[in-house]
Amino acid sequence: MIAKIGRGCNLYGALAYNQLKVEKENGQVLYTNKIIETPDGSYAVSQLVRSFEPYLLANRKTEKPILHISLNPDPKDKVSDEQFEELSQKYMHEMGYGNQPFLVFKHTDIDRTHIHIVSVCVDEEGRKISDKFEKRRSMDVCRELEKEFCLISAVEKKQNPQSQIFKPVDYKTGDIKSQMASVIRHLPKYYKFEGFGTYNALLSLFNITAEEVKGEYNGMPRKGLVYFALNDKGEKASNPFKASLFGKQAGYVQLQQHYGKSKELLKNELSKVLLKTTIEMSLQTASGEKEFKKRLLERGINTVVRRNSEGRVYGITFVDHSSKSVWNGSQLGKNFSANVFNGWWNNGNKIEQPVQGNLASKNDATINEELKQPNNLFGFLVKEDLSYSHEENSLIEVFGGLLPSAKGDDYDEGLFDNQMKKKARRKKR
């Protein structure tokens, strides 16, 4: 279980954020402590604020008296409402806030059901409750609660990154924005790609596509990006989401910078020779397109094919999950260009590829061993050539354990935290 402790000065904002989840039926008030109750058991932000007013009016000099805590068990943990109530009470008691007024909200808008606690960190006399070594104490409390409630240990999971499963966006399950954010926020941190085409090829593996948009602002030309979720056929299945919803790293300017950095890194990418050799061997031994892609998938390499309406191959991209690099075929050499594969798959003109070194004399099993790319190391699921070539619809396992859980992020929570920080900075100015 992971605890996130936020502090601020906007009580109304913290309560409104959680109450909005309740009104949208994505949350509920699970437990209250020292909160004024209403005859009908309903809650309103204005009514809830009154329970905290005596503490805030007595506040002497604490700049950020509002506590906004989230407790996040592992998505695989099954925690009942009664357990969440008991867990929240014990956490607040151990952290020194057991006698404070607080509300516990359960959020159910993402796959990882979790709770939020809103309270104040000043007592009835306006004195601040000590927060010394707060993060360390919070971690210790979480470890004890994991044992008591038989929850998955966050420490053990962090030490074993292969246990993390990263899945493509599934527009049918809802909360598309949060699913997309979990992918888009992380890809530039992990993968090297030097252009918009290769970026989109990588996004397609996770059922996402991006489009560039142009416009003017105050007479100045502007460029930006919008993102869409894709369905099983690679068609747009959502409204457009502005890049700004997913943070700076998803925006046009930041990605341009990433392309430049990736270009320099890929120049000296040691895995390029190994990747070329792997593709060459697959070309030598595969009988057709399907088998070629399968052989590369077994070694953690995705093949993204772009075809026009007439079926002609006009682009091909290779995503090497081992080195976390994305390559257009032409970047690897003329013998890997789209024309070569179009001639083979559409016209039957298979070109013999020159295989580097002494690998040409070895069989496929030996190559598998020497390349050290064993099967069954793969953790997340993607669709083969999802947004560009839709003739294959079966789910195929590919290289996994690379990124955090796709549905583990509450993106609205992240936006709310950022808004609170911005307000605090403006107030200081």
C-alpha positions as CSV (number, residue, x, y, z in Angstrom):
1,M,0.0,0.0,0.0
2,I,1.2,3.5,-0.9
3,A,0.3,6.6,1.0
4,K,0.4,10.1,-0.5
5,I,0.2,13.0,1.8
6,G,-0.7,16.4,0.4
7,R,-0.9,19.8,2.3
8,G,-2.6,23.0,1.2
9,C,-4.7,25.9,2.4
10,N,-7.8,25.3,0.3
11,L,-10.3,23.2,2.3
12,Y,-13.2,23.9,0.0
13,G,-11.2,22.7,-3.0
14,A,-10.2,19.4,-1.3
15,L,-13.7,18.7,-0.3
16,A,-15.2,19.7,-3.6
17,Y,-12.8,17.4,-5.5
18,N,-13.9,14.4,-3.5
19,Q,-17.6,15.3,-3.4
20,L,-17.6,15.6,-7.2
21,K,-16.6,12.0,-7.4
22,V,-19.5,11.1,-5.1
23,E,-22.0,13.1,-7.2
24,K,-20.7,11.3,-10.4
25,E,-21.2,8.0,-8.6
26,N,-17.5,7.3,-8.8
27,G,-17.1,7.5,-5.0
28,Q,-18.8,7.5,-1.7
29,V,-18.3,8.9,1.8
30,L,-17.1,5.8,3.7
31,Y,-16.4,7.1,7.2
32,T,-16.5,10.4,9.2
33,N,-14.9,11.4,12.4
34,K,-16.0,14.5,14.4
35,I,-18.1,15.6,11.4
36,I,-21.5,17.3,11.7
37,E,-24.1,14.9,10.5
38,T,-27.4,15.9,8.7
39,P,-30.8,14.3,9.4
40,D,-31.0,12.6,6.0
41,G,-27.4,11.5,6.0
42,S,-26.5,13.5,2.9
43,Y,-23.4,15.6,2.5
44,A,-22.7,19.0,1.0
45,V,-19.4,20.8,0.8
46,S,-20.7,23.9,2.6
47,Q,-22.0,21.7,5.4
48,L,-18.8,19.8,5.7
49,V,-16.7,22.9,5.9
50,R,-18.4,23.9,9.1
51,S,-16.9,20.9,10.9
52,F,-13.4,22.2,10.3
53,E,-14.0,25.9,10.9
54,P,-13.2,25.9,14.7
55,Y,-9.8,24.4,14.0
56,L,-9.0,26.8,11.1
57,L,-10.2,29.9,13.0
58,A,-7.9,28.9,15.9
59,N,-5.0,28.3,13.6
60,R,-2.0,30.4,14.8
61,K,0.5,30.4,12.0
62,T,0.4,27.2,10.0
63,E,0.4,28.2,6.3
64,K,-0.9,24.9,5.0
65,P,-3.3,23.4,7.5
66,I,-5.3,21.2,5.1
67,L,-4.4,17.5,4.8
68,H,-5.4,15.5,1.7
69,I,-4.2,11.9,2.1
70,S,-4.7,9.0,-0.3
71,L,-4.1,5.4,0.7
72,N,-3.6,3.1,-2.3
73,P,-3.6,-0.7,-1.9
74,D,-2.3,-2.8,-4.8
75,P,-4.9,-3.2,-7.6
76,K,-4.9,-7.0,-6.8
77,D,-5.9,-6.4,-3.2
78,K,-9.5,-7.0,-2.4
79,V,-10.4,-4.6,0.5
80,S,-13.9,-4.4,1.8
81,D,-15.6,-1.1,2.9
82,E,-15.3,-2.3,6.6
83,Q,-11.6,-2.9,6.1
84,F,-11.1,0.5,4.5
85,E,-12.8,2.1,7.5
86,E,-10.7,0.3,10.0
87,L,-7.5,0.8,7.9
88,S,-8.1,4.6,7.6
89,Q,-8.8,5.0,11.4
90,K,-5.6,3.1,12.3
91,Y,-3.5,5.1,9.8
92,M,-4.8,8.4,11.1
93,H,-4.3,7.3,14.8
94,E,-0.7,6.2,14.2
95,M,0.1,9.4,12.3
96,G,-1.2,11.5,15.2
97,Y,-4.5,12.7,13.6
98,G,-6.9,10.2,15.3
99,N,-8.6,12.9,17.3
100,Q,-9.0,15.3,14.3
101,P,-12.1,15.8,12.2
102,F,-11.7,13.9,9.0
103,L,-13.7,12.3,6.2
104,V,-12.8,9.1,4.3
105,F,-13.9,9.0,0.6
106,K,-13.7,5.8,-1.4
107,H,-12.9,6.3,-5.1
108,T,-14.0,3.7,-7.6
109,D,-13.4,5.5,-10.9
110,I,-10.3,3.5,-11.8
111,D,-9.4,-0.2,-11.4
112,R,-7.4,0.5,-8.3
113,T,-10.0,1.2,-5.7
114,H,-8.5,3.5,-3.1
115,I,-9.5,6.0,-0.4
116,H,-8.9,9.7,0.2
117,I,-8.9,11.4,3.6
118,V,-9.5,15.1,4.2
119,S,-8.5,16.6,7.5
120,V,-6.6,19.4,9.2
121,C,-3.2,19.3,10.8
122,V,-3.9,21.9,13.6
123,D,-5.7,21.0,16.8
124,E,-8.5,22.7,18.6
125,E,-6.2,25.3,20.1
126,G,-4.6,26.1,16.7
127,R,-1.3,24.3,17.3
128,K,0.3,22.4,14.5
129,I,0.4,18.6,14.9
130,S,4.0,17.5,14.5
131,D,5.0,16.3,11.1
132,K,8.6,15.3,11.9
133,F,9.8,12.4,9.9
134,E,6.3,12.1,8.4
135,K,7.3,10.2,5.3
136,R,9.3,7.7,7.2
137,R,6.6,7.2,9.8
138,S,3.9,6.9,7.1
139,M,6.0,4.2,5.3
140,D,6.4,2.3,8.6
141,V,2.6,2.5,9.3
142,C,1.8,1.3,5.8
143,R,4.1,-1.8,6.2
144,E,2.4,-2.6,9.5
145,L,-1.1,-2.2,7.9
146,E,-0.1,-4.4,5.0
147,K,0.8,-7.2,7.4
148,E,-2.4,-6.7,9.5
149,F,-4.7,-6.7,6.6
150,C,-2.8,-9.2,4.4
151,L,-2.1,-6.7,1.6
152,I,0.5,-6.9,-1.1
153,S,3.7,-5.2,0.0
154,A,4.6,-2.1,-2.0
155,V,8.3,-2.6,-1.2
156,E,8.4,-6.2,-2.5
157,K,6.6,-5.2,-5.7
158,K,9.0,-2.3,-6.3
159,Q,11.9,-4.6,-5.9
160,N,10.4,-6.9,-8.5
161,P,9.6,-4.7,-11.5
162,Q,8.7,-7.7,-13.7
163,S,5.5,-8.1,-11.5
164,Q,4.1,-4.9,-13.0
165,I,1.7,-5.5,-15.9
166,F,1.3,-2.8,-18.5
167,K,-1.7,-3.1,-20.8
168,P,-3.1,-1.2,-23.8
169,V,-6.0,1.2,-23.4
170,D,-9.4,-0.5,-23.5
171,Y,-12.0,2.1,-24.4
172,K,-14.8,-0.3,-23.4
173,T,-13.9,-0.2,-19.7
174,G,-14.3,3.5,-19.4
175,D,-12.0,6.2,-17.7
176,I,-10.2,6.5,-21.0
177,K,-8.3,9.6,-20.1
178,S,-6.7,7.9,-17.0
179,Q,-5.8,4.9,-19.1
180,M,-4.2,7.0,-21.8
181,A,-2.4,9.2,-19.3
182,S,-0.7,6.2,-17.7
183,V,0.8,5.3,-21.1
184,I,1.5,8.8,-22.6
185,R,3.2,10.1,-19.5
186,H,5.7,7.3,-19.4
187,L,6.7,6.5,-23.0
188,P,9.1,9.4,-23.4
189,K,10.8,8.4,-20.2
190,Y,11.5,4.9,-21.4
191,Y,11.7,4.9,-25.2
192,K,13.9,6.5,-27.8
193,F,12.2,7.7,-31.0
194,E,13.3,10.5,-33.3
195,G,10.1,11.5,-35.1
196,F,6.4,11.8,-34.9
197,G,5.9,8.8,-37.2
198,T,7.9,6.5,-34.9
199,Y,6.2,8.0,-31.8
200,N,2.8,7.2,-33.3
201,A,3.9,3.7,-34.2
202,L,4.8,3.1,-30.5
203,L,1.6,4.6,-29.3
204,S,-0.4,2.3,-31.7
205,L,0.8,-0.7,-29.6
206,F,-1.2,0.7,-26.7
207,N,-4.3,1.5,-28.7
208,I,-3.5,5.2,-28.9
209,T,-2.9,7.6,-31.8
210,A,-1.8,11.2,-31.9
211,E,-2.5,14.0,-34.5
212,E,-0.8,17.3,-35.0
213,V,-3.0,20.4,-35.0
214,K,-2.1,23.9,-36.1
215,G,-3.7,27.3,-35.3
216,E,-3.0,30.8,-34.2
217,Y,-2.9,32.5,-30.8
218,N,-2.6,36.3,-30.6
219,G,-1.6,36.3,-34.3
220,M,1.2,33.9,-33.7
221,P,1.2,30.4,-35.3
222,R,0.9,27.6,-32.8
223,K,1.3,23.8,-33.1
224,G,0.0,21.2,-30.8
225,L,-1.1,17.6,-30.4
226,V,-4.4,15.8,-29.7
227,Y,-4.7,12.1,-28.7
228,F,-7.4,9.5,-29.4
229,A,-8.1,6.0,-28.1
230,L,-8.4,3.3,-30.7
231,N,-10.7,0.3,-31.0
232,D,-9.9,-3.2,-32.1
233,K,-9.9,-2.2,-35.7
234,G,-7.5,0.7,-35.2
235,E,-10.3,3.3,-35.6
236,K,-10.8,6.3,-33.3
237,A,-13.0,5.3,-30.4
238,S,-12.9,8.5,-28.3
239,N,-13.2,12.2,-28.4
240,P,-9.8,14.1,-28.8
241,F,-7.8,14.8,-25.7
242,K,-5.5,17.8,-25.7
243,A,-1.9,17.1,-24.9
244,S,-2.0,19.5,-22.0
245,L,-4.2,17.1,-20.1
246,F,-1.3,14.6,-20.0
247,G,1.5,16.9,-18.9
248,K,4.3,18.8,-20.6
249,Q,6.0,15.7,-21.8
250,A,3.0,14.8,-24.0
251,G,3.1,18.3,-25.8
252,Y,4.5,19.3,-29.1
253,V,7.4,21.3,-27.8
254,Q,8.6,18.7,-25.3
255,L,8.4,15.9,-27.9
256,Q,10.4,17.9,-30.4
257,Q,13.1,18.1,-27.8
258,H,12.8,14.4,-27.2
259,Y,13.2,13.6,-30.9
260,G,16.5,15.6,-30.9
261,K,17.9,13.8,-27.9
262,S,16.8,10.4,-29.2
263,K,18.5,11.1,-32.5
264,E,21.8,11.6,-30.8
265,L,21.4,8.6,-28.6
266,L,20.3,6.3,-31.5
267,K,23.5,7.2,-33.4
268,N,25.5,5.3,-30.8
269,E,22.9,2.7,-30.0
270,L,24.9,-0.5,-29.5
271,S,21.8,-2.7,-29.9
272,K,21.3,-1.5,-33.5
273,V,23.6,-4.2,-34.9
274,L,21.9,-6.9,-32.9
275,L,18.5,-5.7,-34.0
276,K,19.5,-5.7,-37.7
277,T,20.9,-9.2,-37.3
278,T,17.7,-10.4,-35.6
279,I,15.6,-9.0,-38.4
280,E,17.8,-10.5,-41.1
281,M,17.6,-13.9,-39.6
282,S,13.8,-13.7,-39.4
283,L,13.7,-12.7,-43.0
284,Q,15.9,-15.7,-43.9
285,T,13.8,-18.2,-42.1
286,A,10.2,-16.9,-42.2
287,S,7.9,-18.0,-44.9
288,G,5.6,-15.0,-44.9
289,E,4.5,-11.8,-43.1
290,K,2.8,-13.6,-40.2
291,E,5.7,-15.8,-39.4
292,F,8.1,-13.0,-39.7
293,K,6.3,-10.9,-37.2
294,K,5.9,-13.8,-34.8
295,R,9.6,-14.6,-34.9
296,L,10.4,-11.0,-34.0
297,L,7.7,-10.9,-31.3
298,E,9.4,-13.9,-29.7
299,R,12.5,-11.7,-29.3
300,G,10.7,-8.7,-27.9
301,I,10.4,-6.8,-31.2
302,N,7.1,-5.4,-32.5
303,T,6.6,-4.8,-36.2
304,V,4.3,-1.9,-37.1
305,V,3.2,-1.9,-40.8
306,R,1.6,1.1,-42.5
307,R,-0.5,0.3,-45.5
308,N,-2.6,2.6,-47.8
309,S,-6.1,1.8,-48.9
310,E,-4.9,-0.4,-51.7
311,G,-2.8,-2.5,-49.3
312,R,0.5,-1.2,-50.4
313,V,3.2,-1.2,-47.6
314,Y,4.5,2.4,-47.5
315,G,6.1,2.3,-44.0
316,I,7.5,-0.2,-41.5
317,T,8.7,0.4,-38.0
318,F,10.4,-1.9,-35.5
319,V,9.9,-1.4,-31.7
320,D,12.7,-3.1,-29.8
321,H,11.5,-3.4,-26.2
322,S,14.8,-4.8,-25.0
323,S,16.8,-1.6,-25.8
324,K,13.6,0.6,-25.7
325,S,14.3,2.0,-29.1
326,V,12.0,2.6,-32.1
327,W,13.4,2.4,-35.6
328,N,11.9,3.0,-39.1
329,G,13.1,0.3,-41.5
330,S,14.9,2.8,-43.6
331,Q,17.0,3.9,-40.6
332,L,18.4,0.4,-40.3
333,G,19.3,0.2,-44.0
334,K,18.0,0.0,-47.5
335,N,17.3,-3.7,-47.2
336,F,14.8,-3.0,-44.5
337,S,12.8,-0.3,-46.3
338,A,9.0,-0.5,-46.9
339,N,9.6,-1.2,-50.6
340,V,11.4,-4.4,-49.8
341,F,8.6,-5.7,-47.6
342,N,5.9,-4.6,-50.0
343,G,7.7,-6.5,-52.8
344,W,7.9,-9.6,-50.6
345,W,4.4,-9.6,-49.0
346,N,2.4,-8.2,-52.0
347,N,4.4,-9.4,-55.0
348,G,6.2,-12.5,-53.7
349,N,9.7,-10.9,-54.4
350,K,11.6,-12.0,-51.3
351,I,15.1,-10.6,-51.3
352,E,17.9,-12.6,-49.7
353,Q,19.4,-10.6,-46.9
354,P,23.1,-10.7,-46.2
355,V,23.5,-12.0,-42.6
356,Q,26.3,-10.5,-40.5
357,G,29.0,-12.6,-39.0
358,N,28.8,-16.4,-38.7
359,L,25.1,-16.4,-37.7
360,A,24.1,-17.3,-41.2
361,S,25.2,-20.9,-40.6
362,K,23.3,-21.4,-37.3
363,N,19.7,-22.6,-36.8
364,D,17.0,-20.5,-35.2
365,A,17.2,-22.3,-31.8
366,T,20.9,-21.5,-31.6
367,I,20.3,-17.9,-32.5
368,N,17.6,-17.6,-29.8
369,E,20.1,-18.7,-27.2
370,E,22.9,-16.5,-28.4
371,L,20.8,-13.4,-28.7
372,K,19.6,-14.1,-25.1
373,Q,16.0,-13.3,-25.9
374,P,14.2,-16.3,-24.3
375,N,10.5,-16.7,-24.8
376,N,8.0,-16.3,-21.9
377,L,9.6,-13.1,-20.5
378,F,6.7,-11.2,-21.8
379,G,4.2,-9.5,-19.4
380,F,1.9,-7.0,-21.1
381,L,-0.5,-7.5,-24.0
382,V,-0.5,-5.5,-27.2
383,K,-2.2,-6.0,-30.5
384,E,-0.1,-6.7,-33.6
385,D,0.1,-3.7,-35.8
386,L,-3.0,-2.3,-34.3
387,S,-3.4,1.1,-35.8
388,Y,-1.9,0.5,-39.2
389,S,-2.4,-3.1,-40.3
390,H,-5.6,-4.8,-39.0
391,E,-5.5,-8.2,-40.7
392,E,-4.3,-9.8,-37.4
393,N,-6.7,-9.5,-34.5
394,S,-5.3,-12.0,-32.0
395,L,-3.6,-10.8,-28.8
396,I,0.0,-11.6,-28.7
397,E,2.4,-11.5,-25.6
398,V,5.3,-9.2,-26.0
399,F,8.1,-7.9,-23.8
400,G,6.8,-6.7,-20.4
401,G,7.6,-5.3,-17.0
402,L,8.8,-2.1,-18.6
403,L,6.3,0.5,-17.3
404,P,4.1,1.1,-14.3
405,S,0.6,-0.4,-14.2
406,A,-1.6,1.1,-16.9
407,K,-4.7,1.5,-14.8
408,G,-2.9,2.4,-11.6
409,D,-3.0,6.2,-11.9
410,D,-5.8,8.5,-10.8
411,Y,-5.1,11.2,-13.3
412,D,-7.7,13.5,-11.9
413,E,-5.9,13.3,-8.6
414,G,-2.7,14.3,-10.3
415,L,-4.3,17.3,-11.9
416,F,-5.9,18.3,-8.6
417,D,-2.5,18.1,-6.8
418,N,-0.9,20.3,-9.5
419,Q,-3.6,22.9,-9.2
420,M,-3.1,23.0,-5.5
421,K,0.6,23.5,-5.9
422,K,0.1,26.3,-8.5
423,K,-2.3,28.1,-6.2
424,A,0.2,27.9,-3.3
425,R,3.0,29.4,-5.5
426,R,0.7,32.2,-6.7
427,K,-0.2,33.0,-3.1
428,K,3.5,33.2,-2.1
429,R,4.2,35.7,-5.0
